[in-house]
Amino acid sequence: MNLKRHRKLGLLLTGAVVCSLSMAACSSSTNGGRSGGGEVTQDVKDLVAEYQEAPTEITQTEPLTAAPEKKSVAFIVCADPTCTVLADALEEAVTSFGWDFTAINAPATDFGSAVQQAIDADVDYIAGTGSDVATFQNAFDAAADAGLPYYSCYSSDVPEGEENNLFANCYDLTAVDEYSRVLTSWIIEDSGADASIGVVNIPEFPTLSNAVEDVENTLDEFCDTCASQPVDISLDVLGSGGTTNAIISFLQSNPDVNYLYLAFGNFEPGLGQALKSAGLEDVKVVGVQPQQAQIESLIKGETDAWIATPQENAMWTLADQMARHATGDWDKAQERTAAVPPIYIVDTKEEAEAIADLKDGWPGPDGFKDQYKALWGLS
């Protein structure tokens, strides 16, 4: 994996590869890394400014043409604790229009078995998060054969409706592309166009690893004096709790890096203290998908900026797409618009304190539930 210096013509400077923590985090060095800063363009400033305020509206604007008839929904709860939060949010959404809801826990290594349980339960809709269809293809195909539409979030699959039996992906690579562009632009402006970024990701998860390419593309577009490189965290290292040590080792091997970009908020716990202990407190930390722990870290001065992404709103988006299928209002173009939830940048102590009491992070625009209910004819 080569450190990339971002030229306007996309030229790459490569250097000697140095790997630390075998199979955990790899990096490479180049002759010079950062080049002492450059120009922060007006385009960068405008893009960052656009996302400095919390959004007030959901992305969906079209009302249903009728009230949806009663349906039943099964949600596959992944093994990560955050999925329980998602299940609760989806249950609240679908039961608001009188539907039945069932949560089915999925084993960490067999998501498909839980999907099969949902098929056997003879529900009308199945939803799940964090798993690409390819990881449970047989069960997904069985759902299609049974005529059960599938709804996803936090995966890389693109919904095509009847063509592939996927009717939603409420946080997909389209969303990752946009969020990465915004956060990378923040880094460019904050650094005075003198950033060397380590992008912490898990290669096995496209919604995390895609940030590596997105950061590169944004630097190619906006900052020819900046650099980036991936910090690949293996599933073994993640599962053993070794992520922080892998990041510290990476930084020690790459002293030119002055920003860490965390593609997932859960990479952060304990990182701030570890950086301080290692004498690396000058490295700035930014990331996506913060929850309460990450917001608290910003208040303490251990991290510097987060893209607030609304988990609850994402689940209400799934419910909205189900309702549109039930009423015959489902439309691919509308689904694609809704796939990019509203976001904003949290980069001050005051902004963090305003949402610090929300244990699951920023839920979405103020009154977003009422906005959905209005579209559903419930208010």
C-alpha positions, 0 to 999 in steps of 0.5 A: 500500500503506497503513500500517495502525494496528491497532484492535480494530474494524479501523479503518485510518489512511491517509496519503501514499504514498511509494515508494522504489526503483521497483518494488522496495519501497513504503511509506506513512506515517500520522499517528503510526505507533506510539502509544507502547506499550500492553498486552501481553495474557496471550494474547500471552504464553501464545502466545509461551511455547508455542513457546519450547521445541523440539518433541519429536514429529512431528505425524503419529501414525497408523501405516500399516496395511501395508508400502508396496509398492515405488514410484518417486519423481521430485523436481523440484529448483527453481533455488534452492540450498535445493532441493538440500537438500530433494532429499537429505532426500526421497531419504533418506526414500523409500529408507528403505522401499526405493523408487527416487528420481530428482532432476530439475533444473528451469529457473528459468523452466520448472518444468513441463518438469521435471514433464513429464520425470518423467511421461516417466520413468514414475515412480509419484509426482512431488513438487516445492516452491515452485511453485503448480500454476497456474505449470505447469498443463499439466504438472500436468494431464498428470500427472493424466491419466497417473494420477501423484499429485503432492506439493507443499511451500512452495506455496499449493495445497490438497490434495484427493486424488483430486479434484485429484490433489494429495495433500500440501502439507507447508508451505502457507498454513495453516503460514504463518498459524500461524508468522506469528501466533507471530512477530508475537506475539513482536514485540508482547511484545518491543516492549511493544505498541509495534511498527511492522513492515515485512514483507519479502516477494515478492508473486509467492510466496503463501507469502511474501506471505501473511505481510503479511496474517497480520501485520495480522490478528494485530495486529488481534487483539492490538495496537491500538497497533502498525502494519505495512506491506509491503516488497514485493521484486520478482523483478528486485530479488531476482535482481539482489541488490538486496534489502538496498538496497531494505530500507535505502531503505524504512527510511530513508523510514519512520523509524518502523519498528522491526521488520523481519519477513523472510518468508524467511531468505535475505532476511537475508545482509548485512542486519545489517552494512548496517543498522549502516552506515546507522545503523539498527542499532536496527531489530530483525530477525526472520524465518522459515525460518533456515538456518546464516547466519541462526542465525549472525547471531543469535549475532552480535547482528545479528538478534533472533528466528527461527521454526525451521522444519524442512526435513528433517522437511517432506520426510519428511512428503511421504514419509509421505503417499506411503506412505499413498497406496501402502497405501490409508491416505491421509486428507485430515484427516491430511494437513491436520494434517501440513501444519503442521510443528512449530516453535519460536522461537529468540531467544537466543544460547544457543539459536542456538549449540545448532543453529549447526553444522547447515548447513541449519537445525533439521531437526526434533524430535530423533529425528523420522526414527525416529518416522516409521520407527516409523509405517512399521513399520521400527523 
